[in-house]
Amino acid sequence: MGRTRNFGRWGAGLALGLLCALPMSAEAQIGILAGYNRDTLEEFLPENGFDLTDTTGGYHVGVFLNFNLATFSLRPALIYHRMPALVAMAGDERVRFDIDMVEIPLDFRIRLPLPVVQPYVLGGPVLTFPSSTFSGVDDLLTARPVRAEFGVGLELDLGLRLWPEVRYGFGIGSLMESDVAIGSRVLQGDGEPRHDTLTLRLGISF
């Protein structure tokens, strides 16, 4: 968990900067979110006799703050992202591990300002703070890998605001090194795993 130690300071700085930069007249909503993520480790080719799980399904939960400026919006968030049941294998030996992330996405949205249903497109960077309870993997994780995400969604005004959306993100740089210890052997291959993710998400704001 040492790699997530400074996320609060980053999040506070981001929130303060946004509040200072946005006009006081901006319409703001606070909300919660949750959803399903399909995570993929790309850009790594194991050598013969080795393997690394390349796809897993997990979940995420978090909070967000949305600022509407006419058709343009800014939406920072703080999210817990779970990647379970990853497996590194060497012959008959295997190591099972999870990766947890604290994420700070900054979404830039362009929406169609209709009365009830407002379609939108979004994009932006995601700063991530990964960790693993398995020390042999935790030591290999990149300190603060960045992901770029793009997506589409709907903002539904039904008294409460509902935000169903679909997102795709791709890692910029590697998530981790590949030399995971598997019993007496070490995972070998070409490249370093990069984290891509497909996300189905529902937000609710008040």
N, C-alpha and C positions, 0 to 999 in steps of 0.2 A: 504493500500500500504506500510505500515511500514515494512512488512516482505521482501520486495524486495529492501530495501534501500541500502544494501551493495553489491548488485550483481555486480556493476561496479568494485569494488575493487577486488572481487573474479575473475572476468573475466580478468582484467588487470594482476593479479598475474599469472593466468594460462597461458595467452598468453606470458608473459615475460619468464616464466619457459620453455615453449616449444621452444621459439626462442633461448634461451641459450643452451638447450640440443641438438638441431638438428644441424647437420653439415651444413656449408654454401653451400655445393654443392647440398643440397636437392632441388628437383624440387617442386615448390609451385604454387598453384592456389588459387585465391580468388573467391568466388561465392555467389550466393543468392539461397534460397530454399523456397518452400511452399508446402503445402499438406493438406490432410484430416487426422484427427485422430478420432478413435473410442475408447472412454474412458470408463473404467469400474471401479466401486468401489467394491472391493472384501473384504472378511474377515469380514463382518458385517451381523448379522442376527437380523432384527428388531423383537421386541416383538409383540404379537397380538394387532391389532389396530393401529400399526405404520408402516410406510414404508419409504424407501429412494430410489430415482432413482438410479439404478445400472448401467445404460448404457446411454451414450449421444454421439452425433457426433459433432465435432468441427473442427477447422482449426489451422494451425501454419504457421508462416513466420519467416525468419531469414537470417543470413549470416554465411559463414563458410570459413575456411582457410585450405587447404589440402596440406600436405607435402608428396611427393612420395619418398620412399627410396627403389629402386628396386621393389620387389613384395610386400613390406610392406609399409603401409601408416598410418600417423596420421592425424586426421581431427577434430580439435576443432570447435565449433560453438556457436553462441549466438542466441537464438530462443524465440519468443513469442508464447505461446501455450494457446489456448482458449478452455475452457470446459463450454459450455452454457447449460441453461435450466435444471439444476438439481432441484429436488423437494423433500422436506421432508414433510411427511404427518402424521397427527394424526386424525383419524376419518374423519370428513368433513373439517378440517382445514389443510391448506398447506402453505408452504413457498417455493417460487421459488428463486433460486440464481445461480450465475455463479462463476466459479473459473478461474482466470487468472494465468499463470505461466511465469516467466522468467527462461529459462533453459540453462544450459551450458553442452552439451554433449561432451565427448571425445571419438571419434570413433577410434578403431584400425582396419585397413582393411588389408586383404590379397587378392591380385588381381592376375589374370592371365594376364600377360603383352602381349596381342595380339595387332596388329597394329591399329585396328579401334574400336572393341568391346572388352572390358575388364570386364569379370564377376568378382564379388568379394563377399566375406562374411565379416561381420563386427560384432563387439561387443564392449561394453564399458560402463562406468558409465555415468549417467546423474544427475548432481546436479540441483535441482529445488528450485525456490523461489516463493511459491504460495501466492496469495492474493485474496480477494473477496470484492466487493463493499457492500455486506451485512455484517454489523459489527458482527451480531450474528454468522456468519460462520467464518469471518476473524479471530476472537479471538480464534477459535478452531483449526486453521491450524497449522501443524507442521512447525517449523521455516525453516528447510532446508532438506526436505525428499530427499532420493536418490532413483533413479530407475536404473535398469540394462537393457540394450537393446541389442538385437541381430537382424541381418537382412541379406538380400541378395540384390544385385543390379547389375547394369551395368554402366560402364563408357564408353560413346560413344563419340569418337573424330570426330566431324563433322564441324571442324573449331572452333565453340564453343564446349565446353564439356557438354554433358547432363548426368545427374545422376538419372535415375529412380530407386527407391528402395522400398522395403517392410520391415517394422521393427515391432518387438514386444518387449514391455518393461513391466517389472513387478516391482512393488514397493518393496523396502526393508524397512520394517517398515510402520507405518500408515501415511496416508496423513493428517488426521484430527481426532479429537475426535468426538464422535457420539451424544453428548447431545445438538442438535440444538433446540432452542426455537421455538415452533410452537403455536402461540397464547398463551393460558394459560397453554400449556402442553410442555413437553420436550421429544424429540425423545429418545426412550429407546430400548436397544437390547444388544446382546452379540458381543464383539469384537470392533475393530476400523477400519474404511474404509481404505483400501489400494488401491493405484492407479495403474491400469494396462492399457496399451494402445496398440492398433494396428494402425500402421501409414502407409499411402501411401504418398510418397514424390517424388518431382522432384526438383533436383538442377541444376543450370546452372553456369558454371565457365568460366573464361576469360583468 
